[in-house]
Structures are given as structure tokens and as C-alpha cells.
Amino acid sequence: CETLGLRGPMPILRVDVVGPVPSEVRAGLARRISDAAAPILASRPQGTWTLINFVPQANYAENEAFADQSPVLVSLLLAHPPSGTALSTTLSQLTSVIARACERAAENVHVIVEPPGAERVLFGGNLQT
């Protein structure tokens, strides 16, 4: 946990997968992403939480883009996100494992790092510091 300064039951990944997803990819996707992301995020067992949303293609658009764009949009919440090179390395590795799990190209995976969760996220009524 020291690598990213994580404490408590974090990180949290919210993953929106746009477009058609074969049933064999859907099955166990959250678990595959959590398990692959945990070592990258220096997370303890049961510390990486992943929520998957499957978004129909009709519910997504990019301006002036082809209708067949199928990105994966990821929101990453950490107690204490890294910065600089550590952040870049972490996001690159995370993008790769999520792309592989979703069977999408890495250039179609977009990760949004949320503001630090410390001092603003409660787990079971306990404020994370």
C-alpha cells in the first residue's frame, strides 16, 4: 500500500463499457479488472472495488465521430492519487489491463482520475484519511 499511499478500502473503479460486449467478455469482467488492477494500484486483498456498467451504443456519442465508436470510460478514485511519473506509469498499466479484459484497443480506454478520496469518502461511516 505504500507505493501509492493508499489506506483503507480503496481504490474504486467505475467502468462504463460502450457498445456490444460478447457474453464471454461480460462474464466475470468486474472480477478480472479488479484482480488485474489491484497490484498496479498497490491494493490490499478485497481493497479494489470495481463497478461495471454496460452502455448501449445508442446511449453514447462523440461529436463528428462514426457511430461505431466503442470506448471504455473509467473513473478512478484513490485515497491519495500519485502524481507525475508515478501517475503516468500507473495509468498506462491500468489502461492496458482494462483494455485486455474488455477486449478493446488501449487507445479506446479513457481513465479519469477523480480528486483524492481522503477526507471526503466514508466507508461504513468511517471517513478515509
VENQUIJO-V966883 format. One record per backbone hydrogen bond with DSSP energy under -0.5 kcal/mol. CO is the residue of the C=O (numbers start at 0). NH is the residue of the N-H. If there is no record, write none. Layout:
CO & NH
CO & NH
This chain:
0 & 4
0 & 5
1 & 4
7 & 9
10 & 48
11 & 76
12 & 14
12 & 50
13 & 15
13 & 74
14 & 16
14 & 52
15 & 17
15 & 72
16 & 54
21 & 24
21 & 25
22 & 26
25 & 28
27 & 31
28 & 32
29 & 33
30 & 34
31 & 35
32 & 36
33 & 37
34 & 38
35 & 39
36 & 40
37 & 42
38 & 41
43 & 46
46 & 48
48 & 12
50 & 14
52 & 16
52 & 54
53 & 55
54 & 18
55 & 58
56 & 59
61 & 64
65 & 68
70 & 17
71 & 73
71 & 109
72 & 15
73 & 75
73 & 111
74 & 13
74 & 76
75 & 77
75 & 113
76 & 10
76 & 11
77 & 116
78 & 117
82 & 85
82 & 86
83 & 87
84 & 88
85 & 89
86 & 90
87 & 91
88 & 92
89 & 93
90 & 94
91 & 95
92 & 96
93 & 97
94 & 98
95 & 99
96 & 100
97 & 101
98 & 102
98 & 103
99 & 102
104 & 107
105 & 108
107 & 71
107 & 109
109 & 73
110 & 112
111 & 75
111 & 113
116 & 119
116 & 120
120 & 127
122 & 125
124 & 126
125 & 122
127 & 118
